[in-house]
Amino acid sequence: MSQSLRLLSWNTQMRSWAMEVGFPPSLPPVTTAEERAELIADGILGSPFDYDIVALCEVFDEDSRDILRSRLRRRFPWIVTK
């Protein structure tokens, strides 16, 4: 049994298109929340750390949730969404 637990908590700032109106672009600058979801999934899957738990906060955009869920499901099969 491992003596450690690797936890990643990420505030994604993945606002829906309606929430983006009037706000400056997210960092890194991307056009859509879906693009941001792809970048975040790439970052998690490409990480040298073997995370036990990944908590993604503020994923308000439904399409982005679907992207993250489908991209991360193979590595993290137990997913809880709210």
N, C-alpha and C positions, 0 to 999 in steps of 0.2 A: 504494500500500500504506500502511496506517495505521502510525503510529509509536507507537501505544499499544495496550494490551490492557486491557479493563475486565472485572474478575473480581469476582463476588459469591460469598461463602462465607457460608452461613446455617446455624447450628445450630438446627434446627427444634424440637427437644425434642418430637417427635411420637411419644409413647409409645403403645403399644397399651393397650387398656382394662385388661388385666391388670396392666400396669406402673403404671397410674394409681392403682390401689387403695392407699389410705393416703397418697398424696401430695397436697399442696395443688394447686389448679388451675394450669394453665399461664398464662403472661402473653401476650397479654391473656386474661382469664378467659373460657374457652369451655367448653361442655359436652362436646364430643367432639373427637377428633383430626381427624375429617373437616371440622368447622367451621374448625379451625385451618389445615388444608390449603387451604381456600377462601380464607381471609384472606391466607395467604402468597402464593398464586397471584395474588390481586388486587393485592397489594403489588408483586410482581415485574412483572406486566404493566402496572401503572399507573405504574411508575417512569419518571422523565424520563431516566434513563441508558439507553443502548443497550448492555447487557451482551453481551460476547462469550462468556463462560463463566459458568455458574451452578452452584455446588456446594452441594447441600442435604445436610446431615449429620443423622444421627439420625432418619431417617424410618423408624421401626420398625413403624409400623402399615401393614398391607398395603392397606387401603381408602384410606388417605391417599396412599400411593404412587400408586395408580391415579388418584386425583383430580389430583394434581400432574402426573403424566405426561400425562393427557389435556388438562388446561388449558394446559400449557406447550409442548406438542408443536408447535403451529403456529409459535410464535416461536422455539423451540429444537428443531429437528427431529432433531438428533443427541443421543440420550439414552443414557447408560450407567448401568445400575443394578446393584447388587450385593445 
